[in-house]
Amino acid sequence: MGVEKAPTAKGKQSSRGLHKSAAKEEKKVEAQKGSDLAKGADRFDERSKSSDGRSAGSKQKPNR
């Protein structure tokens, strides 16, 4: 839920805190990694691959 969509003031405050926390964590991870994390569609593709480098779709058995 976005900050603007939160129905109460407490919800908006909580949402802002979550966004700040996530941004802080992302900067920390990027500093440890030494490069920026992928964004948007690249990030989705990066996360959808498993440890063996294959995507979930390539592992599924074809329909018969």
Contacts in CASP RR format, 6 or more apart in sequence:
PFRMAT RR
TARGET T0000
AUTHOR 0000-0000-0000
METHOD contacts of the structure
MODEL  1
MGVEKAPTAKGKQSSRGLHKSAAKEEKKVEAQKGSDLAKGADRFDERSKS
SDGRSAGSKQKPNR
1 15 0 8 1.000
2 15 0 8 1.000
3 12 0 8 1.000
3 15 0 8 1.000
3 16 0 8 1.000
3 19 0 8 1.000
4 12 0 8 1.000
6 12 0 8 1.000
6 14 0 8 1.000
6 15 0 8 1.000
26 37 0 8 1.000
29 37 0 8 1.000
30 36 0 8 1.000
30 37 0 8 1.000
37 43 0 8 1.000
38 45 0 8 1.000
38 46 0 8 1.000
45 55 0 8 1.000
48 55 0 8 1.000
48 56 0 8 1.000
49 55 0 8 1.000
50 56 0 8 1.000
50 59 0 8 1.000
END
